[in-house]
Amino acid sequence: QLIAPLVPAQVNKWNLEIGVDTYRNLINKIPEVWFINEQAYSRGIVEHYSNLGVKGIIMEWNNPKTLHPEWNSEYRYYPQTVIGNNNETIPVLWNDSISFQKFQRYAHNDISLKEMLQFLGGHVGSNERFFCLYGNDAEIFDFRPGRFKAEPRLAQGGEWSRIRDLYHRIRDDHRFDLVLPADVLGSAPDILDLPSRIPLSLETPTHPIPVKKQPKYNVTRWQVTGRNSAWLNAQCFAIYRKIYAARKKEVFSEKGLQELKRHLCFLWSSDFRTHLVQERWTSLRKQILKTQKKLKHTIGDREERIQSTEIPIDINGLFGAVVLGVRRRKSRKKYYAGEGIDIGERFTQIITPSVDIVLNHQRGLAIESLAFPGMQPEPLIGTIKHGYFEEISLSADWYSASSVLQRPGKSQITDLEKTDPTIRRGTSSKGPWIGCVGTIMTEIGSIDKEYIVYQDIPQIDIKVTFHWKKVPLGSFRSGFITLLPNAFDQSSLFYATHNGGYGMEVFKMNNCVIDHGTPSSSVVTASSGLGATEGIVVVGDQMKGIAVYFDQAVHAAMPMVSFRSADPSFFARLIYSLGEVDESRTQEILGAVKFVCSLAGLKRSGI
């Protein structure tokens, strides 16, 4: 059970194909209705189910409805239709978090049979309705894994016995009929005088990946929390690249390749990313190392990228490219000034025909401004100064390419300290480049930050290395990209990325308040995020933009977006979470930690 919006499209395809084969082998039949894993949904995953030709999917009602208050509340009782990224449509049956939580409470003997029937009776209307009784884990009944001190005691007489009693009472109650999900799909609500089965978008820019249950249970729990989910996901991405390379080189038999695909899907299981006891974690690490050793022995050390060296970007009218795997040769000589380099008391400016960047070495080489002159003369991202916004909550300096670790009950750690930059020059497979490197000292260790500025391509590369023996428990974020308001048209602002599908999903930002990184509770430090399953996020307007590629095999960070209108303009940032806190993460993780990304300029087609 992997989380589809957090894994590459090709892995989702493999996983569903394996599922189909398994069902055929076991029952000689393919299911007609498919349950969305962990009820973690994105627009991009619809195409996978559409390609299978399924009759319907099951997804939770409560969170999408909260995101779409304009929906008629009667939709919940009837099959509707969801629309995917390529305008494909699939019928959806609604699961209900309140219903399955009530069901669990009844099974655990926390509420009575009478209370459960009263709850169900509250959903009876004057017209025929359909309502999901239970849509969650079945293995939890009559079993406690012992992970929590507050786990409910096993119900006296057995929980499955109580469930049987409930079903018998429902069967005998004239108000209810028990029907199968597939039967509901054929029951159109013609009796209702309201639109039904119109294509619905379950996601929004504020929550691109809606998930079941209360807000504290969100998509970040499988990406950047757990024992060390970010590391685990990075290993899975590295293994995926090698399997893809092995597939192209035909170094494995078809059977051997299928076994590798199946094993990778297993390694991407959601259960490994939440509450995992030490024994299972140790076993999992051994399996990963064994798989990597097998692939290394077969295809060598080189991790072959899924994409070509140059990733073309063509999205929402903007085009450009991100260049990967640039082979660089650097000079040992240090440069302090010269053509294209201006080092001042506070700032270092590097100018090439393709890039104009100003770095603040009083603030850990944060980006003061970044422009791509061949595309747009004015800077697109950089630092917004204290006092720019009228709103007091925004009265701070908002940097780009900075990092921060916020520890519960302790002072935060940042990389915004003075550093002495070192300038180097070199050549690469894509022409000459200029580099700037600095080391920032913090109370728990040093941070190295390196920029590569290219002469002939509108792109910079950034590598940040945290030389920390351990990363303390806390919200750990890096790679901040702050949009400069004067450079963008607010009315056409958007962000785009892949969330488990083959194509990018586009989200309009104007008229929204987006804050994926805001805490969802006192113990959960974030509320949403992006899958970015091909490693690319684009932010921009109708004329220009920035494409950010990050290497998930180095660190499988989770991108987050923050946006809102704020006088005199707007506030917008792209953030990369390297780690968050929830109830599944209670310990430090071992360092060092690296984060690697590339920023490339985009412009409108034909300009």
N, C-alpha and C positions, 0 to 999 in steps of 0.2 A: 504494500500500500504506500506508494510514493506520492508526494505532493506535486501534482501535475503542473501548476503554475510556476514551480521552482526548478524544474528540470528541462533540459533542451527538448525541442520538439521531436527529434529523432528518438530520444529515449522514451518519450511518451508513446510514440508509435510502436517501439519494440515491446513496451510493457503491455499494451493492449493486445498486440499480436500474441504474446505469450499467454495472456489471459484467455483469449479465444481458443488457442490450441489446448490449454488445460481443460476448459469446459468441454471441448469436443472429446477429449480422451476420457473424461470422467462420466459425462452424461450424454455424450453424442448430440449436444445441442448448444447453440449460442444464446445467451440471455437476450431477451428483448428490451429489458429496462436495466440501465446501469446506474449504480450509486456513485456519485462524485466522491472520490477519496477525501476523507476528513472534511467533506463539505467545503473544500477550498477551491473556489471557482475563478476562472478568468475567461474573458471573451476569446482568447486565443486557443483554449483547449477544446472548444466546440467542434472545430474541424476534425479532430481525431475521432470523435464519436460519430460525426456525420459520415466520415469515410468508411466507418464500420457498418453503416446502414442500420444503426440501432433505432428502435421505435421511440425511445424516450430516455431521459435521465432523471435522477432524483437529486434535488438540491434544496437546501434549507430556505424557508420563507422569511424568517424573522429579520435577518440582517439586510437582505436586499430591500425588503419593505421599508425598513428604517431609512435606508439610503434613498428611497423613492416614495416619499409621502404622498405623491400625486396618484399613486396606484389606488384603484378601488379595492377596498378590503375584502370584497367577495372573491377576488382572484385566488385567494389562498385555498379555496375549497374546490377548485377545478383545475384541470390541466391547462397550462398556458404554453407559450412558445418562447424560447430564448433565441437570440440572434448572435451569431458568431462574428469573428473578425472579417470574414470574407462574405458576409451576408447570408451564410448558411443558417438554417433554422432547424431546431429540434424541439419536440414537445418536452415539457418539464412537469414532473409531479413534485408537489411540495412536501418536504419534510418539515417538522416543527420542533424547534429546540425546547420550547416550554412543555410540549406534550411528552417528549422523550425524557425530559428531566422529571416531570410528574410521574411518569411510568417507573423510572428508577426509584424515586422516593417511595412509591407504593410497594415495589418489590422489596425494598430495604425495610419496609414496615415503618417508614417515617410518616406516611399518611394512610388513612384507612381506605378500604374498598369503597365505602360510601363517598368519601371525598373525591376519589378518582372518578367515580361515575358522575358525580356532580360536575366535575371539570369537563368531562366529555359531553355531558348534557348541555353545557353552556354553548357548545358549538352546533347544536341542533337548530335549524332554521325552519321557516315555513316551506322552503323548497328543499329538494334533495341536495345534499352536500357530500363531499368526500374529504376525509380528514385522516392524516397519518397518525396511527396510534404510537408507533415506536420506530425510530430511525437512527439507532446508534449501536454501540458495541453490545454483542450478546454474551461474550465470554466473561463479563463482569458479574454475572449472577451466580450466586453460590461460590464465589471465589474472591479472595482479596490478595493482591500481590504483596502487601506489606510495605508499600512505598511511603505511606503517609501515617502520621500519628492519629489523624482525625478520621480515618476510614470508618464508615459505618459498620456496625457489627452485622454478622450474618443473621438474617431474619429467622426467628424460631419456626421450625417446620419446613424450612427451605424456601428460597426465593422463586425457584421454578414452580413450586407448588402454588405459591401465591399468584404467579402469572397465569397458571392454568385456571385458577378460580376466577380471575378477572375475565379471561376469555369465555368461560362458561356463562358468567353473568351477562357479558355483552351479547353472547349468542341468544340468551333467553329474554333479552330486553327488546321490546317491540320498537324502540326508538332507533336501534342500530342494526346494521347488517355488516358482516365481515366480507370484504371483497379483496381480490388480488390487485396489485399495482397495474398489471397489464390490462385488467378489465376496466380500470378507471380511465385509461387512455382513450378508450372507445366511447366514453360517456360525455358527449358534448353538452354543455349547459344551455340548451336551447330555451329553457324556461326563464332564463335571466334576461332582463331588458338592460343589458350593459355590454360593452365591448369585451370580447374574450378571445383568448388565443392570438391576440395581436403580438407581434414580436417584441419581446422585452429585453432591455439591457440590464443585467443584474448589477454590473459594476458601475462605479463613478470615479471621477478624478480623485476624490477624497479617499476612496477605498477601491483600488483597481482589482484587488483580490479579496472579495468577501468570503468570510469564514463563518462557521456555525457558532452558536452560543454567545455568551456575554463578551463585551469588548476586550477584556483581559486575555481572552483566548483568540489570538490573531496570528497572522501568517509569519510574523517574526519568530515565533516559537520553534519553527522548523529550520530556520536559516541562520540565526545568529545568537541563539541561546543554548540550552542544553549543556552537556558536559564540555563540548567544544564543537558545536555544529558547524561553525564557519570552517574550521580545519577539516572536518569530515566531508563537507560539501566540496571543498577544494580538492581533496583526494579523489572524490567521485568525478569531478570535472577532468582531472588529469588522466584518470583511467579511461574515461569516455574518449578523450582525444586519442589515446593509444589504441583503443578498440577500433576507432574510426580509421586510424592509420593502418592497423592490421587488416581491416576489411578491404581497404583499397589495394594493399599489397598482396592480398590473398595468401597470407602466411599461415592461416589456420584453416582447417577443414570446416565445412558448413556446420557440422555438429559441434566442433570446438568453438566456433564463433557464436553459435546459439547459446552455448553454456556460459560464455563470457557476458553476453547481453543479459541473460537471466541473472547472473551473479551481480552485475552492476545495478540492475533494478532492485535486487535484494539489498545491496549496500545503500541504496537511496531510500530505504524504507523509513516511514515517518517514526516508527517506534524507536529507532536509534537516536532520534534527535530530541527526545523529551526526557522522561524519567527513566534513566538507565542505571542499573546497579553496576558496581565496579567490575564484577566478573564478566558481565556481558560486554562492557566497554573494552576490557582487556582482550576478550575474544575477538571483538570486532576489529580492533587495531591489528591483531595478528592476521586476520583474513585480508585486510587491506594490504598489508606489507607482502603477504604471500602472492596476492594478485599482481601487485606492482612488479615483484621479482619475476613472475612468470612472463609478463609482458616485456620487461626489460630484456630478459634472456632471448625472447623471440624477435623483437623489432628494434632493440637497442635503447640507448638513453634518450634519444631525441624525441621530444614531445611534438608531434605534428599538429599544427593548428587545423581546426575544422575548416576555417575560412582560408581563402587564398591570402597571399601576402598583403594584398590591398582589398579592404572591405568597401565596396561601393555603398553609398548611402543615397537613397532616393525615397524621401518620405514627406508627405504633406506639402509637396511643391518645392522642397529643398533638396539639393544634391551636393555631393562631395565624396570624400573617402577617408578612411582611417588606414594608415599604413602600418602593418605589423611585421615583426621579425626583422627589423632593419639591422643589417650587419654594420656595426660601427667600429672604427679604428681611431683611438684617441691618442693625442700627443701627450707626452710626459711633461711638456713645458707648461708652466702656469702663466696666464695672461692677466695683466692688471688693467690694461686699457688697450685701445686700438680700434680699428675699423669695426663698427657695429657694437662696441662695448663702451659704456659710460658708467663709471663707478663713482658715486657721490657719497656724502656723509651718511645718508639714510637709505638711498635707493641705488639699485643697479639696473641699468637699462640695457637690453640686448635687442638690436635691430637687425633684421635680415630683410630681403625683398618680400618674404612671405609672412614674417611674424614680427610684431613689436610688443615686447613684454617688459614690464617694470616690476622688479622684485624688491620687497622691503626687508633689508637685512637687519633692521632694528626689531622686526617682528617675525623672525624665523623664516625668512624668505617667502612670506606670504605674497600672493600676487596683488600688486597695486592696480595694475591694468594689463589687459591682454587684448591685442587687436590683430587681425589678419588683413593687412593693408590691401592685398590684391582682391579681397572680397568686400571688405567694409572698412573705411578709414578709421572710424571711431571705435574705441574699446568696447568689447561685448561683456566681459566679466572683470571683476577686480574687487576693490574694497570700497564699501559705502561708509563714509565718515560719520562719526558720532555727531548727532544734531541734524542729520539730513531729514529724518522722519519727524513729524510733529508728535506722533504718538510716543508717550513716555516709555512704554514697554519695549519700543524699538530703538531707544536712545543709547546705542552702543556702536562700536566699530564692527562692521560685518566683513570679515576677511574671506579671501579665496585661497584654496590650497593649504588650509590650516588643519590642525588636529586637536581634539579635546577628549579627555577621559574624565567623566563625572562619576565620582565615587559616593555612594550613599553615606551621608553624615561626615564627609571629609571634603577638603578643598579640591577643586578640579585641577587637573594637570593639562597644560597646553604646550604647544611648540612655538609660542609667540615671544620667544626670547631672542636677544641679540646674537647674531652669528657673523663670523668673518667669511665671506664667500670666496670660493676658489673658482676661477674661470679657466676653462680649457677649450681647445678647438680640436676638431677632428673631421674625418671624412666617413662616409657610409655608402651603402649601396644606393641611397637616395640623395647623394650629394653631401656638401659640407654641412657642418653643424657647429654650434657653440653651446657649451655646457656650463652650468653653474651649480656648485655643490656647497653645502653648508652643514655644520653639525650643531645641534641645539641640545643643551644640557637640561635635564629635568631631575627631580628628586628621586626618581626610580630608575634612571638610566638615560643614555643619550639617544638622540634621534638624528639620523642622517637623511637629508633631503637633497635630491638631485633633479635638475631640469636639463633636458636636451631640447635645443631650439634649432629647427631646421632652416636652411637657407632657401631650398627650392620647393618645399611643400608647406601648406598652411597647417602646421601641426606642432605641438610640443608633447614631450613625454615626461612623466613625473614618476619618480620612485622614492617612496618613503620607507625607511627601515627603522623600526623601534627596537633598539638594543636593550630590551628589558628582560630580565631573567624570568619574571612572572608578570602577567597582565592582571592587575587587581580587578575584583568584582566591580562592575560599573557599566555605564553607557559609554561606549568607545567608538568615536566617529572621526572620520578623516575625509580628505578629498572634497572639502566644501567648495562648491561653485556658486558664487554670488553674482546674479545677473545685475548689470548696471541699468537702472530704469530708463535713463535717457537714450539707451541704444535700442530699445525694443518697443514695439506697438503692443500695448497691453491687450487690446481687443482681440488679437489673433494669437496670443501666447498659447503654446501647447508643450506637452512632453510626450515622448513616445518610447516604447521599448517592447521587447518580447516577453510574454508571460506564459511560456510553455507551448506556444504555437510557432508556426513557420514565419508568420508575418508580424510586423510591428503593430502594436495597438496604440492609437493616437488618442490623447486626452486633452481637451480644451481646458485651460485654466481660468480664463476670465470669468468673473461672477462667482468664483468658488473661494472657499477658505480651506486650504489644504495644509495639513501638518502631520505627515506620516510619523514624524519623530516625537510627537507629544506623548507623554505617559498615558496609558489607559487605566492605570490604577496606581496605588501607592507602592506596589512591588513589581509592576510591569512598565518598563521604561520607554516603550514605543507602542504605536497603535496600528501601523500598517507599513507597507513598503512595496517595492517592485521586485518581480522575479528576475528581470533582465537576463533571461536564460541564454542569450547569445552574447552577453557581455557588453551590450551597447545601450546607451540611453541618449536620446536627442532632446534638447530643449531649444526653443526658438519661436519666431513669429513667422508671418507669411513671406518675409523677405530674407531672413538670415537666421543662423542658429549655430549651435555647438554640438558636435557628436563626441561623446565620452565613451571610450572603450576601456574596460578594466579587465585584468587578467585573473579570471576566476580560479585558475589552477595555482596561482600564487596565494590569493586570499579570496574566498567566495563571499565578498561583502554584500550587503543589501542596500541598494540605492533607495533614498527617500526624498520626497519633494516637499518643500514648504512654499506656500504662496498665499498672498492676500493683498487686497487693495489697501494702501496706506498713504495718506497725504504726505507729500505732494504727488505720489505716483503709485508704485506697487513694491512689494517685497517678495523676492523669489530666490530660492536656493535649491540646489541639488546637493545632497549629502550622502556619504557612504558610511553605513554602519558596519563596524568591524566586530561589534559584540554588544548585546543588550542583556538586560536582566529580567527574568521572570521566575516563577516558582520552580522551574526545572533547572535553573542555574544557580548554584550556591557556592561555587568555588572559583579560585583564581585559575588561569590557564597559563601554560608555559610559553615563554617567548623564545626567540625573537619573532616579531611580526613584520611582514612586508605588505605594502600596498602599492600596486603598479597600475598606472593609467595613462591614456593618451587623449589629448584634446585636439580636435580638428575643426576647422571652420567650414560652415556650410552656407550656400547662397541659393537664391531662387533660380530655378531652371531658366535658361535663356538670358540671364543678366550677367 
